[in-house]
Amino acid sequence: MNFKTVNPWAWIPTLYFAQGIPYFIVNTVSVMMFTKMGVPNGEMAFFTSLLYLPWMIKPFWSPFVDIIKTKRWWTVAMQMIMAAAFILLTITLPVPEAAQIEAGTTPMSMFYITLILFVITAFASATHDIAADGFYMLALSQGDQAQFVGIRSTFYRLSSIFGQGVLVAIAGMIELKSGNIPMSWRITMCVTAVVFTLVTLYHTFVIPRPASDRSTLGEQKVTAGAIFSEFGRTFKTYFMKKGVWLAIVFMLLYRLPEAFLIKLCQPFLVAKTELGGLGMTTANVGIAYGTIGVLFLTIGGILGGIFASRVGLKKSLWIMAACMTLPCITFVYLAICQPSNLVLISTAIAIEQFGYGFGFTAYMLYMMYFSDGEFKTSHYAICTAFMAASMLIPGMFAGFIQEAIGYVNFFWMVMLCCIATLIVTYFVDKKIDPNYGKK
């Protein structure tokens, strides 16, 4: 297909929809699936948190996506790998005994093939992120990049609704009709595999082939020594930046309450009321958390961006830190009162997710602010590694902590973690240029 004839509308929406699906399957839908399969919260949270690792360490191999082959090749190749992984997940998903599921004693060791396939998907997805974002900048003019930035974000969010909302709701409806939890998730994974395979086949033929998309080895001979020398200089200059350690602490702790909360949110919603949960059906979780929650998360992010562009990062930081932390109290309320009204539960989730979306804007802006300079792109990639670590490390222990202290005390602990957010905000606020982020 001639590059000039490919309208960006033909591939940007589907590309970023495809970019989001594996991320949300691996990091969010897997939590619900393992919980419904009867895996204890401690093991579930530990192993699903480890799946964040590829996104944390992707800066270490991102230069090689530039050096080897083209961005288009990497994009399509990673999609093919992920499509194959989803097909294999459908075929190999184990079937725990009903008694194990009911008692919540299904060992994670039963899912070792599932975890291996999730790990493969995670590494392919992280690599796909690098390639697709690079391809976007190569295939479009600067004007088109600006025009379509909102479109790509919208379709990425739609993939979140598809993953956390539609797929979870499908699993829930099948579970209600059949009473067979393993089968409900096998069919859900089959739907994922079919959708992703069709998108991959579409991209194989439709994604353009811009002349600027080429391996750096195509122009000149690049020695391994030169590659690693430049690679090392990127990291050296990052850790020589003024205020780097404060920046790292901020990136690790600003989202600490949400890092604990997000890992146990869905298990809490579906846990039996006698165990401290809300006893929701899987389908209702897909509606309340996967659809309404994601919608308000998106609205919060949009309004946060508008607000920050008007007043700047410095003036918006404290307001956004408050929005990031204070709405977590809604889960304390849910854990104490254990309401059964879907509207009330959805409202509480919407408030918390809106606050998180609004407050997260400051976090993203700060990473851009700190990354500014000669190696802006590479330094931002390193910042995203700390961003992933901020979710991975607390998430690994969240399940064990909840099992030890119960849901009510766990959510009070989340509120206590808000202090860490406020402390790092206090110190970072002093270092920010008052004009940064303003239009």
N, C-alpha and C positions, 0 to 999 in steps of 0.2 A: 504494500500500500504506500502510495506517495505521501511523504510527510506533510506536504503542503495542503493535502486534501483532508487531513484529519483534524476535525474541529475539537478543541480542548474539552468541550462538553461531552464528547464521545468517550473520553477515557478518564478524566480527572475524578468525576463522581464515583465511578466504579473502582478506581485505583485506591481511593482513600476509604471507601467502604470496605474493600478487601484488606486494607492495612489494619483496620480496627478489629475485624472479626477474630483473628487468632489471638490477639492481645487479650480481648475480653473473655474468650473461651478459656485460655490458659490461666488467667489471673483472677477471674471472677466466677464464671460459670462452673469451673472446676470445684470451687469452694462449695457451691450448692449441691453439685453432683455427689461429691464425697460425703457431705453431711447427710444427704438423703439415703445414701448407701449404708449408713450406719457407722462410718469411721469416727472415732472419738475426736473432739475438738482439738486436743493437744497435738495429735499426730497430723490431723488435717491441716491445721494452721502452719505447723512447722514445714511440712513438705510443699504445700502450695506457696508458701513464702519463698522457698528456695527457687521456685520457678521464675521469680523476678530476676535472678542472677544474670541471665543473658543481656537484659536491658541495662543492667548495672555495669557490665564489663564491655559493652559493645564499642566504646572508644578505642579499645586495644586492637581491634581488627578493622575498624572503619577505614583507615588509610588504604587497606588492601582492596577495598571495593573500587577505589579510584584507579589502582594500579593494574588489576587483573580484569580483563574483559570490559564490557560496557555496563552502564547503569541499567539499561533495558534488559540485558542478559541476566543480570543479578535479580532484577525484579521478577521476571517471568520464571526463572529457575527456582527461586525461593517459593513462589506461589505453587509451582508443581510439587515441590517437596511437601509443602503444607497440605495440599489437596490429598496427596498419597497418605500422609499421616492421619488425616481425618477419616479416610476410608479404612485404614487399619484400626483406628480407635473404635469404629463401628463394629468391626469384625471381632476384635479381641477383648472388648469390655467384659470383665468378669461378672458372674452372677452370684452374689452372696446369698446365703440362706435367709429366709424371711425372719427366723428367730434372731439371727445376728443383727439384722437391720433394725428390728424392733427394740432390741436391747442396747443398740449403739455400741456394739463390740466388734464390728468388722475390722480386722487388722489391715493396715495400709499395705502390708506385704502382699496381699492378694492382688494389688493393683500395680505391681512393679512394671509390667509391660505398658500399662496405661501411662505411668509416670515417665517411662523412657520416651514414649511417643510425644508426651507433653513437652519434655525437654528438647526433643528434636524440633518440634513446632516452635518453641520459644526462641531457640537460636536462629531458626529460619526467619521468624517474624522480626527479630531484632535486626537481622541483616537486611531484610526487606525494607524496614524503616529507613535505614541508611541509604539504600539504593533508590527507593521511591522519592525521598525528599531531594536527593541530588538530581535525579532525573527531572523532577518538577522544575528545578531552577535552570536546567539545561534546555529543556524542551519549550519553555515559554519566555517571551520577552519580559522585561521588568514590569511593563505596564500590565501584561496579562497575569503575571505573578500576583500583583496587587489585586487585580480584579477577581481572581479565583481563590484567594486565600480564605475568604469566607465560605466559599463553596466546598473546599476541601475539608474545612473544620466541621461544616454542617453534616457532610456525609460520613465523616469519622464518628460524629455523635450518633448518627442514625445507625451505624454499625453497633454502637453500644446498646441502643434500644433493641436492635435485632438480637444481639447476644444475651444481654441481661434481662430483656423483657420478653420478646417473642419466643425465643428458644426455651427459656425457663417456663413460660406459660404453656408451651406445647408439651413439655415434660409433665407439667402439673395436670393438664387435661387428660393426657393418656393414663397417668397414674390414677386419677379419679375414676376413669371408666374401666380400667383393667385391674387395678389394685396391684399391678406388677411394676415395682419401682425400677429394677434393672432394665426391663424391656422399654420403659418410658425414656430412659436415658440413651439406650441403644438407638431407638428411633430418632431421638433428638440429634444425636451425633450423625446419624445417616442424613438427616435434613441438612445439617451443616456441611457435610461432605459433598452432597449434591450441589448445593448453592455455590460453594467455594470452587468446585471443579468447573462448573459452568462459567463462573467469572474468570477463572484462569484460562480456559479455552478462548473466551472472548478477548482477553488481553493479548494472548499469543498472536492474534491477527490484527488487532485494532491499535494497540499502543504504537505510536510513531517511532521512526528511526532518525532522529535529528543528527545532522553531520557532526555537531559539537559533542555528541555522546561517543566518546572513544577512550580506550585505555591510555593512560599516560605513557605506557611503554610503546605506543604506536608512533610517537613523535621522536622519542630519544631513548637511548639506552640508559636505564636507571639501575645502578648497582645496588645490591642488598645493603652494602655499607652506607650508601647515601640515603636510602630509605629509612634505615633505622636511626641514622644520625638526625635526620629532620624530625622523625617521630619522637626521639628523645628530647629534642629542643622544644617541641610543643609542650611536653609535660614539664620540663624544667622551667620554662617561662611562666607556666600556670602557677607553679608553687613558689615562684619568686614575686608574684603579684603582691602589692601592698594590701594588708588585711586579709590574706588568704585563709588563715586559720579561723578567724572570726566568721568569714564567709562560709567555710565548710561546716562549722558548728551550726550556723543559721540554717543551712540547707538540710542538715541532719535532724534538727529539732523543731523547726517551724511547724511541720506537719505531724509531730509526734502523737497528739490526741487522735487524729484521723487515721494514723498508721495502725494504732491498736483497734480503733472502732471498726474500720472497714473490713478487717479480717473476721470479726465475730458478728457483724451485723446480720447477715443472712442466716447463719446458724441460730442466732437468737430468735429471729422471726419465725422459724419453723420448729424450734424446740418445743417439746410438750410444756404445758403450763405448770405442771407439777415439778418440772425441772427448771422453772424460772423463765421459760420462753413465752412466746405469744401463741404458739400452736397454729400458725397460719398454714394454709395449703400452699403447695409449690406454685400453683397458678396465680394465687393472690399475691405472692411475693414478686412474681414476674410483673404484675400490674403495679403494685405499690412501690417497689424498689427499682425494678428494672425499667419501668416506663415513666411513671410520675416522678420518681426520684431523679432519673437521668434528665428528664425534661427541665426540672427546676435547677439541677446542676448546670445545665447549659445556659439557662436564663441568667443565673448568677454570674457565670463566666462572662457573658456578653455585657451585662450591666457593669460588672467590675472593670472590664476593659474601657468602656465609655467613661466611667467615673475617673479612672486613673489617667486617661488621656487629657482630662480637663484640669485636674488638680496636681498631677505629677505623682511619682512614686512616694516621695517623702511624706506628703500630706495625706496620702491615702493609706500608708502602711499601718498605722495604729487602728484605723477603722476596719481594715481588712483582717488584721490579726484578731480583733474582737469578733468579727463575723466567722472567722475560722474556728474559734474556740467556744464561744458562748452557746451556740445552738446545739452543742453536744449534750446539753442538759436534757434535750428531748428524749434521749435514750434512757436517761436516769428515770424520767417520768414513765416511759413505756415499761421499764423493768419493774418499777414499784407497783404501778397500777394494773399492768397486764390487760389493757383494753382489748376487746374483740371486734370493735367497730372498725371496718376497713377504711372508712373515710377519715376517722380520727388518726389511725395509724399512718395512713398515707400523708396526712397533713403534717404530722410530726417528722416523717422522713423528708418531706418536701422542704420544711424549714431548715433541717440540718444540711441537706444537700445544697440548697440555695446558698446558705452561709459558707459552705465549703467552696462552692464554685466562685463566689464573690471574693473570698479571702485568698484563694489560690492564685488569683491574678497577680497579687503582690509578689508571690514567690517566683512566678515566671518572669516578671519584670526585673526582679532583683538578679536572677541568673543572667539575663541579657545585659544588665548594667555591669555586673562583675566581669562578664566575658568580653566586654568591649576592648578592642586593641588589635594588634597584628594578627593574632591567631583566633579571631572571633569565633569562627565556626568550630574549630577543634576544642577551644576552651569551653564553649557552650556544651559540646558533647560530653566533656569531662564533668561539667555541672550536672548534666542529666544522669550521670553515673551516681553521683552523690544523692540525687533525687530518688533514684531507684533504691539505693541503700537505705534511705530514710524510711522506706516502706518495708523493705525486706527484713531488716534486723528486728524491729519491734514485732512484726508479724510472725516471726519464727517462734516467739515466746508467748504471744497473745493467748493461744488456745490453752497452754498449760496453766497460765495465770488464771484464766476464767474457770477452768476445771477445779482449781484450788480454792477460789474465793467466791464463786457464783456470779451470776449475771449482774445483780444489783451492785455489789461491791466492785465488780469489774468496771462498770460504767462510771461509778464514782472515782475510780482510779484514773479513768480517761479524763475526767474533769480536772483531777489533780495535775495531770500532764500538761494542762493548758498553761500552767505557771512557766514551764520551760519555753513555750511559744512566746509568752510575754517578755521573759528575760532576754532572749536572743533578739527580739524585736527592739527592745530598749537600747541595746548596744549597737545594733546595725543602723538604727535610725540616725545616730550621730554622724555616721560616715557617708550618708547619701547626699548627692548633689540635689539641692532643692528644685532645680529646673529639669531634672531627668524625667522623661516620660510625658512631659507636657507637649501638646500639639504645637 
